[in-house]
């Protein structure tokens, strides 16, 4: 019996236009009615997610910043992990020979030194916005992740350079094809969900999870039932070939799967692509 459901947002619960469909919203309410613990596990900032949930009228536990923050349903911070200050100083002070934009995430918000309104398209539901800032004006302590945004082809060699310079001191992952994240070592959605389930006295085997990108890998492989989106990154499908692939976020595949599970949990699921 599953007691907790964990959902990635972009490319999973949200459609390509960064909105949530009616069928998805309805099935989330059904999970609440069944006393399921609903958890949203995302790379988005807590402020962003708080705005989304408020606008949609739903509640849930929050794993944000790709596992760097955990909040309960009332907004109380349960856990927080930051990048070491000396590593933040190193990343900000090094010339990485890239055209990628850099973004700093702290509890106070999202900071960048490059004005690019196209970055805001994904945040219309919450109204979350970046703050234009000179990075040398930010404190070094308290940064929980750093993101580089560019084409995938631009980010691949950058990932190699970052790994060569920082080795085992950080984790690097693609939260999307165009987004490379620098995270505290061993900080990911899977580790955060394990911490949350321990607090809730829920076994990881009693959890199901849904995701589409490499930042979902640890979470999907550690739960009792991990589901990979049909639109997932090829790297994720290759990394987790044992997991079932369901439909596309654009067709609200999570809702389709859960409606089947809620009504016929013992029958084999056949995804609609």
N, C-alpha and C positions, 0 to 999 in steps of 0.2 A: 504493500500500500504506500502510495506516495503522499507525503505530507507537505512538501515545499516545491514550488515551481520558480525557477530563476530564468529571467529573460534578458538577453541583450536587447538593445534598442534599435540602433541604425542597421538596416538590412535584415532585421529580424521582426520585431514588433512593428516598427515604423515602415511605411511604404516609401517608395523612392522620393516622394514629395515631402518626406519628413513628417507626415501626418499619420494618425492612427485610424484604422478603419472601424466602422461600426460593429462588425462581427468580432473584431479583436477586443474592443471595449466591452462588449456584452459578455464574452467568455471570461474576461478578467473579473467581472462582477460575479459570474457564476462560481469561479474559484473561491472568491471571498465567502460566498454563501455556503460553500462546501467546507469551510473552515481550513482551507489550504493557506499556507504561508506564502504570500506573493512577494517575490524579491526581484528588483530590477538591477541588473549587473551591467554596467556600461562604462565606456571611457569618458562620458560626459561629466561635467562638473556638478557638484551637489546643488548649487544655486540653479543651474539649468534644469536639473531633474525636478527639483522642488516646484519650479514654475510649471513644468509640463504636467505633473501629477495634480497640481492645484487646478489648472485649467480644465483637466479632464475629469476631475471629481473622483479620483481613485487614490488609494493609499497602498503603501508597500514598504518593505525594508529596502534600503538603498545601498548598493555597492557601487561607488563612483570612482572616477579617475583610474579605471582599470585595476581596482582593488586597493587603491591607496587610502580610501575612506569608506567607513561603514557607518550608516545611520539607521536608527530604528524608525518605526512608522510615525513617531511624534517628532522626529527631527533631532533626537539626541545622538551626538557622536559617540559611537561605541568603540571605534578604533581608527587610528590615523598613522600613516607611515610617510615620511618625507625623504627626499634625496639628501645625502650628506652635503653640508654647505660647501665643502671643498670641491665636490664634484660639480655642483651648480656653478661655482666660480670658474672651474676649468672649462665647462661647456660654453659658458657665456663669453669667456675670455679668449677662446680659441677660434682662429679663422678656419672654417671647414671647407672652403672652396666649393660652395654650393649656392645655387639660386633659391634654394628652399627657404620659405619663411619660418621663423622660429616663434614659438608660443609657450609662455610660462603660465603654469597653473598653481595657484595658491588658494587658501581658504577665502581670501578677499575677492578673488575673481580670476579673470583670464586677461593676460597681458601680452602685448606684442608691440614691436617697433615698426611694423609695416601695415599701412592702412589698405585693407582689401575687403571691401563690402561684400564680395561674393562669399566670404567665409561665414557671413551671417545668415545665409539662406537656410541652413540646417537648424536654426534656432528661433524661427518665427513663432513656433508654438509657445515658447517660454519668454521670448523677448531678451534672452541672454545676449550680452554684447561684450566684445573685447574692449580693453582700455589701451590707448596708444601711450606707450611709456618707453623711456630710455632705460635699457636693462640695468645700467649701472646705478639707477635710482632705486632699484628693488633690494630688499634685504636678501641675503643669501640663504638664511635659515627659513624654513617654512614652505619651500617649494616641493610639491608632491609629484609633479611630472613636467617634462619638457617635450614638446612636439615639434617636429619638422614637417612642413606641408609642401608638397611639390608632386610632379608626376612620379609614377612608380620607377620609371627608368632613371630619374634624377636621384631618387632615394636609395636605390640599391647600392651604388658605390659609396654613398654617404654612410649607410649602415656598416659597411666594411671598415670605413675609416674610424667611425665611432667605436666599433668593437676592438679594433687594433689599438686604439689609444686608451680605452678604459677597461678592456679585458673582462674580468669577472666581477667588476665593481658595480655594474648596473645590469638591468635587463632591457633588451631592445625588442620591440615587437611592432608589427604592422596592425594597427586597429582598423585600417582601410588601405586600399591600394595607394592612396595619396597621402597617407598619414603614418609617419614613423615616430614612435614614442620612446622616450628615455624614462625608465621607471626604477624605483628602488629595487635592489637585488631581491629576488624571490618574492616579489610583490606582483600578484596577478589575481584575476577573478576567482580562480580555483582556490587559492590559499585564503582569500577573503571569505569565500562561501564556507570553507571548512571552519574558519573562526566563528562565523555567524551561527552555523548549525550547532557548534559546541555550546554557544551561549543559549540557544533555543532548545537544547536537548533533543536535537533531530540528527539522525544518522545521514551521512552523505548518500548511502544506499536508498534512503527514503526521499531523495530529491530527483527531480527531472530538470533539465536545462536545455535552452535553445540558443543557437548562435550561428554566426556566419563568417567570422574573421579569426585571425591567428591569436588575437587577444582573448578569444573564447576557448582556446584549446584545452587548457588545464581544467577549466570548469567542466567542460563537456566530457572529458575522459575520466573525471573523478566521481561523477554522480551516478546514481542507479540507472538512469536513462537519459542519455545525451542525444539531442536531435540536431542535425546539421541542416541548414537551410539549402534549398535548391540553388539559390543565388550565391552561395558561399564562395569565398576565395578558393581557387583550385588547390592552393597549398594546404588549406584546412581539410579538404576532402581527402587529399593524399595522406595527411598526417593521421587521420582518424578513419581509416577504411572500414573499421568494424561497426561504425555507428550508422544508424538509419538516416537517409537523406529524405527530407520532406519537400514540400513545394516552395514556391517563390514568395518573398515578402509582399510583392505587388498583388498577389492573390490571397493575402492574409492566411498563409499556410499554417501559422501557429494556431490561429482560431479554428481552422479546419481540423487540424490534428486533435486539439483539445476537446472540440465538440464530439468527435468520435470517441475519445477516451472517456469523457464524462458519461456518455450514453451507453457505450459498449466496450468497457475496459478489457474484456477477455477476448475480443475479436481482433484479428490481424488488421492492421491499418494499411490502407492503400492510398498513397499520396496522389493528389491531383496537381500535376505540373502545368 
